[in-house]
Amino acid sequence: MTVPWNGGGLPPAAAERMAEVRGSGTWTSALSTGEFASVKSVGFEPVGQVMGSAVFQIARSGRYWGYHDCLYSGAGFGFSYGNRGDAPVALSGQGAPSRQLVGVFDQARRTALGRMTAECSALGGDGVVAAELTMAPFPNAPNCLEFKVIGTAVRAQGNVRPRHPFTCHLDGQGFAKLVSAGWVPAELLVGMSIGVRHDDYRTQSQQYSWQNTEMTGWSRLIHAIRADARQQLQLQASRMGGDGVIMAAGDLRVWRESCIRAANRNNSEQEDHVAEATMIGTSIARFRTGDQKPRTLSVMPLGKRGDRLRQRLAAVASSPYGDPNEYRRLADELSELGDQG
């Protein structure tokens, strides 16, 4: 029998799955042996794999409902008009029409994260580690996107419990290192910005120049949206009371669109460039006020050290949240080990 669902709380299938997990007393996770041991070493234990998903329709009719308006008053009057001044960058973070589109994406991600957090609470967990956030087209529905986040719920073994479950992209070892250093994760965050810039007279001149030259307008567009995405991430972290953000990944997309304003003035040849920047990170907060004596994680690894380093190096390289600094550190350590591993 199909259970009616109004979109609030856990979906019926998820609620049934959580009940089965609690009833069986057996948990599952995507943690490796090393990650499991690391999480245990700092007073946490896994309680089950959790996920959240949401499918949203992203309106694409009517030229994105004006989302990609460049706001350039000179568009459509011929490129000679653009010689009077550079076209601005219409940024979502500064109230441009694309702000509404960013809001839809943000709502979809928050819905998916909220459902994953609800599953964590249903299992008695205190937070989620190794959370991976993805966005993909929904099959046979080009106007729809699925937002999905999946991770492993963990529970503190002591009596101190957070008021709300935390979420983070850090794997088991990263989470253990963070806690050992006196920090706790707060929330997995996504900072996003969409910028639109008209290809004005100067941009066209540079594009068709016979000389090697910087495309100053496009450089300004890329710089602006990356700075805006980073600012949105920082604003979210500060609202949650975080002291800092650990970056996980960043993405940049750039494409061309026929200029809406030029088309409205019967000039369909002029174009805009649209750029979309996304930054993912985890906000963290300090829970110790004094300096703590460094300690070594009580994890006894198995096998040769060289084999372990190669496995860890491969995991970091294949992960969408891989840290380049961690990759270089592991590669240097493996190189120094030589034939001793």
C-alpha positions as CSV (number, residue, x, y, z in Angstrom):
1,M,0.0,0.0,0.0
2,T,1.3,3.4,-1.0
3,V,1.8,5.7,2.0
4,P,0.8,9.4,1.3
5,W,3.7,11.8,1.8
6,N,3.4,15.6,1.9
7,G,7.1,16.2,1.4
8,G,7.8,16.9,5.1
9,G,10.1,14.7,7.3
10,L,11.4,11.4,6.0
11,P,10.1,9.9,2.8
12,P,8.1,6.7,3.7
13,A,10.7,4.4,2.1
14,A,13.4,6.1,4.2
15,A,11.4,5.8,7.4
16,E,10.9,2.1,6.7
17,R,14.6,1.6,6.1
18,M,15.5,3.4,9.3
19,A,13.1,1.2,11.3
20,E,14.7,-1.9,9.8
21,V,18.2,-0.7,10.7
22,R,17.1,0.0,14.3
23,G,15.3,-3.3,14.6
24,S,18.1,-5.4,13.3
25,G,20.8,-3.7,15.4
26,T,23.2,-4.0,12.4
27,W,24.7,-1.0,10.8
28,T,26.3,-0.4,7.4
29,S,28.8,2.2,6.3
30,A,31.1,3.2,3.5
31,L,34.0,3.6,5.9
32,S,37.3,1.7,5.3
33,T,38.9,-0.2,8.1
34,G,41.3,2.6,8.8
35,E,38.5,5.2,8.8
36,F,36.4,3.1,11.2
37,A,39.3,2.7,13.6
38,S,40.1,6.4,13.4
39,V,36.5,7.4,14.2
40,K,36.5,4.9,17.2
41,S,39.7,6.4,18.5
42,V,38.2,9.8,19.1
43,G,35.1,8.5,20.9
44,F,32.6,8.0,18.1
45,E,31.1,4.9,16.5
46,P,29.1,4.5,13.2
47,V,25.4,3.8,13.4
48,G,24.5,3.5,9.7
49,Q,24.7,4.8,6.2
50,V,22.4,7.7,5.6
51,M,21.3,9.7,2.6
52,G,19.0,12.4,1.4
53,S,17.8,13.3,-2.1
54,A,15.4,15.7,-3.8
55,V,14.4,16.2,-7.4
56,F,13.7,19.8,-8.4
57,Q,12.4,21.2,-11.7
58,I,14.6,24.1,-12.9
59,A,12.6,26.3,-15.1
60,R,14.3,26.7,-18.5
61,S,11.5,28.3,-20.5
62,G,11.3,31.9,-21.4
63,R,15.1,32.4,-21.5
64,Y,15.5,31.1,-18.0
65,W,12.8,33.5,-16.8
66,G,15.3,36.3,-17.2
67,Y,17.8,34.7,-14.8
68,H,20.6,35.4,-17.2
69,D,20.0,39.1,-17.8
70,C,23.4,40.9,-18.2
71,L,21.9,44.2,-17.1
72,Y,23.9,46.1,-19.7
73,S,22.1,49.1,-20.9
74,G,24.1,49.3,-24.1
75,A,23.1,45.8,-25.3
76,G,21.4,45.8,-28.7
77,F,22.5,49.3,-29.8
78,G,25.5,48.1,-31.8
79,F,29.0,47.4,-30.5
80,S,30.1,51.0,-31.0
81,Y,27.9,52.0,-28.1
82,G,29.9,49.7,-25.8
83,N,33.0,51.9,-26.5
84,R,31.5,54.4,-24.0
85,G,32.2,52.0,-21.1
86,D,32.8,48.5,-20.0
87,A,29.8,46.1,-19.5
88,P,29.3,45.3,-15.8
89,V,29.2,41.8,-14.2
90,A,25.7,41.0,-13.1
91,L,26.3,39.0,-9.9
92,S,23.8,36.8,-8.1
93,G,25.3,37.8,-4.8
94,Q,24.7,41.5,-5.6
95,G,21.0,41.1,-6.4
96,A,21.1,40.3,-10.1
97,P,18.2,38.3,-11.6
98,S,20.4,35.2,-11.4
99,R,20.0,35.4,-7.6
100,Q,16.6,33.6,-7.9
101,L,18.2,30.7,-9.8
102,V,20.9,30.4,-7.1
103,G,18.1,30.3,-4.5
104,V,16.5,27.4,-6.2
105,F,19.7,25.4,-6.2
106,D,20.3,26.3,-2.6
107,Q,16.8,25.2,-1.6
108,A,17.3,21.8,-3.4
109,R,20.6,21.2,-1.6
110,R,19.2,22.1,1.8
111,T,16.3,19.8,1.2
112,A,18.6,16.9,0.5
113,L,20.9,17.7,3.4
114,G,17.9,18.1,5.7
115,R,16.6,14.6,4.8
116,M,20.0,13.1,5.4
117,T,20.2,14.8,8.8
118,A,16.7,13.5,9.6
119,E,17.9,9.9,8.9
120,C,20.9,10.5,11.1
121,S,18.6,11.6,14.0
122,A,16.3,8.6,13.4
123,L,19.3,6.3,14.0
124,G,20.4,8.2,17.1
125,G,23.4,9.7,15.4
126,D,25.2,12.9,16.4
127,G,26.5,13.7,12.9
128,V,27.5,12.5,9.5
129,V,31.1,12.0,8.2
130,A,32.3,11.5,4.6
131,A,29.2,13.2,3.2
132,E,29.3,13.4,-0.6
133,L,27.0,15.8,-2.4
134,T,26.2,15.3,-6.1
135,M,23.9,16.9,-8.6
136,A,22.8,15.1,-11.8
137,P,20.1,15.3,-14.5
138,F,17.0,13.2,-13.7
139,P,16.4,10.5,-16.4
140,N,14.0,11.5,-19.2
141,A,13.4,14.9,-17.6
142,P,15.8,17.4,-19.0
143,N,14.3,20.2,-16.9
144,C,14.8,18.3,-13.6
145,L,17.9,17.7,-11.5
146,E,18.4,15.3,-8.6
147,F,20.4,16.5,-5.6
148,K,21.7,13.7,-3.5
149,V,24.0,13.5,-0.4
150,I,25.2,10.3,1.2
151,G,27.4,9.7,4.2
152,T,27.9,7.7,7.4
153,A,26.1,8.6,10.6
154,V,28.2,8.5,13.8
155,R,27.3,8.7,17.5
156,A,29.5,10.0,20.4
157,Q,30.2,7.4,23.0
158,G,30.1,9.9,25.9
159,N,27.3,11.8,27.5
160,V,27.9,15.1,25.7
161,R,25.7,15.4,22.6
162,P,25.3,18.2,20.1
163,R,22.0,20.0,19.8
164,H,21.8,19.4,16.1
165,P,23.6,16.7,14.0
166,F,26.7,17.9,12.3
167,T,27.5,17.2,8.6
168,C,30.9,17.2,7.0
169,H,32.8,16.0,3.9
170,L,35.8,14.8,5.9
171,D,36.6,11.1,5.8
172,G,37.2,9.0,8.9
173,Q,40.8,9.9,9.3
174,G,40.2,13.6,8.6
175,F,37.4,13.7,11.1
176,A,39.6,12.1,13.8
177,K,42.4,14.5,13.1
178,L,40.0,17.5,13.4
179,V,38.5,16.3,16.7
180,S,42.0,15.5,18.1
181,A,43.1,19.0,17.3
182,G,40.3,20.5,19.4
183,W,37.8,21.3,16.6
184,V,34.4,19.9,15.6
185,P,32.6,20.0,12.3
186,A,29.4,22.0,12.1
187,E,27.8,21.9,8.6
188,L,28.5,20.9,5.0
189,L,28.1,24.2,3.1
190,V,27.8,25.2,-0.6
191,G,28.6,28.6,-1.8
192,M,27.4,29.4,-5.3
193,S,27.5,32.4,-7.6
194,I,26.2,33.1,-11.1
195,G,27.6,36.0,-13.1
196,V,26.6,37.3,-16.5
197,R,28.6,39.8,-18.6
198,H,27.8,41.2,-22.0
199,D,30.4,40.7,-24.8
200,D,30.8,44.5,-25.3
201,Y,32.8,46.4,-27.9
202,R,36.1,46.0,-26.1
203,T,35.6,42.3,-25.5
204,Q,34.8,41.8,-29.2
205,S,37.9,43.8,-30.2
206,Q,40.2,41.7,-28.0
207,Q,38.6,38.4,-29.2
208,Y,39.4,39.2,-32.8
209,S,42.8,40.7,-32.3
210,W,45.8,39.3,-34.1
211,Q,47.9,39.8,-30.9
212,N,48.2,37.7,-27.7
213,T,46.2,39.7,-25.2
214,E,44.2,39.2,-22.0
215,M,40.5,39.0,-22.4
216,T,40.0,41.6,-19.6
217,G,36.2,41.4,-19.5
218,W,36.2,37.6,-19.2
219,S,39.0,37.7,-16.5
220,R,36.8,40.2,-14.6
221,L,33.8,37.9,-14.9
222,I,35.7,34.8,-13.6
223,H,37.3,36.7,-10.7
224,A,34.0,38.2,-9.7
225,I,32.0,35.0,-9.5
226,R,34.8,33.1,-7.6
227,A,35.1,35.9,-5.1
228,D,31.3,36.0,-4.7
229,A,31.0,32.2,-4.2
230,R,33.7,32.3,-1.6
231,Q,31.9,35.2,0.2
232,Q,28.6,33.3,0.2
233,L,30.4,30.3,1.7
234,Q,31.9,32.5,4.5
235,L,28.5,34.2,5.2
236,Q,26.8,30.8,5.6
237,A,29.6,29.7,8.0
238,S,29.3,32.8,10.1
239,R,25.5,32.4,10.4
240,M,26.1,28.9,11.8
241,G,28.6,30.2,14.3
242,G,31.6,28.6,12.6
243,D,35.1,29.8,13.2
244,G,36.4,28.7,9.8
245,V,35.8,26.6,6.7
246,I,37.7,23.6,5.4
247,M,37.4,23.5,1.6
248,A,36.4,20.3,-0.1
249,A,36.0,21.1,-3.8
250,G,35.2,23.8,-6.3
251,D,33.7,23.8,-9.8
252,L,33.5,26.4,-12.5
253,R,31.3,26.4,-15.6
254,V,31.3,29.0,-18.4
255,W,29.1,29.1,-21.4
256,R,27.6,31.6,-24.0
257,E,24.0,32.8,-24.2
258,S,22.3,35.0,-26.7
259,C,21.8,38.4,-25.0
260,I,18.3,38.8,-23.8
261,R,18.4,42.6,-23.9
262,A,19.8,42.7,-27.4
263,A,17.1,40.2,-28.6
264,N,14.5,42.5,-27.2
265,R,15.9,45.2,-29.4
266,N,15.8,43.0,-32.5
267,N,19.5,42.4,-32.4
268,S,20.0,38.6,-32.0
269,E,23.7,38.5,-32.9
270,Q,25.0,39.9,-29.6
271,E,26.0,37.4,-26.8
272,D,26.7,37.3,-23.1
273,H,29.0,35.0,-21.2
274,V,27.5,33.2,-18.2
275,A,29.8,31.8,-15.5
276,E,28.7,29.6,-12.5
277,A,31.1,29.0,-9.6
278,T,30.4,26.4,-6.8
279,M,32.5,25.9,-3.7
280,I,31.9,23.1,-1.2
281,G,33.3,23.1,2.3
282,T,32.6,22.3,6.0
283,S,32.4,24.9,8.7
284,I,34.2,24.0,11.9
285,A,34.2,25.4,15.4
286,R,36.7,25.2,18.3
287,F,35.7,23.3,21.4
288,R,38.9,23.7,23.4
289,T,40.2,27.0,24.7
290,G,43.6,26.1,25.9
291,D,46.6,24.5,24.1
292,Q,46.4,20.8,24.1
293,K,49.3,18.4,24.0
294,P,49.5,16.7,20.6
295,R,48.6,13.0,20.7
296,T,48.9,10.1,18.3
297,L,45.7,8.4,17.1
298,S,45.5,4.9,18.7
299,V,45.1,3.2,15.3
300,M,47.1,0.0,14.6
301,P,47.3,-0.3,10.8
302,L,47.8,-3.7,9.1
303,G,50.1,-4.5,6.2
304,K,53.1,-2.8,4.8
305,R,53.4,0.9,5.2
306,G,54.1,1.4,1.4
307,D,50.9,-0.5,0.5
308,R,48.9,1.6,2.9
309,L,50.3,4.8,1.5
310,R,49.5,3.8,-2.1
311,Q,45.9,2.9,-1.1
312,R,45.5,6.2,0.7
313,L,47.0,8.1,-2.3
314,A,44.6,6.4,-4.7
315,A,41.6,7.2,-2.5
316,V,42.5,10.9,-2.3
317,A,43.1,11.0,-6.1
318,S,39.7,9.4,-6.9
319,S,37.6,11.4,-4.4
320,P,35.7,14.5,-5.6
321,Y,36.7,16.1,-2.3
322,G,40.4,15.1,-2.6
323,D,42.8,17.6,-1.0
324,P,45.7,18.5,-3.2
325,N,47.9,19.3,-0.2
326,E,47.1,15.9,1.3
327,Y,47.9,14.2,-2.1
328,R,51.3,15.9,-2.3
329,R,52.1,15.0,1.4
330,L,51.3,11.4,0.8
331,A,53.2,11.3,-2.5
332,D,56.3,12.8,-0.8
333,E,56.0,10.4,2.1
334,L,55.8,7.4,-0.3
335,S,58.8,8.8,-2.3
336,E,60.9,9.1,0.9
337,L,59.9,5.6,2.0
338,G,61.6,4.1,-1.1
339,D,62.2,0.4,-0.8
340,Q,61.6,0.4,3.0
341,G,57.8,-0.1,2.6
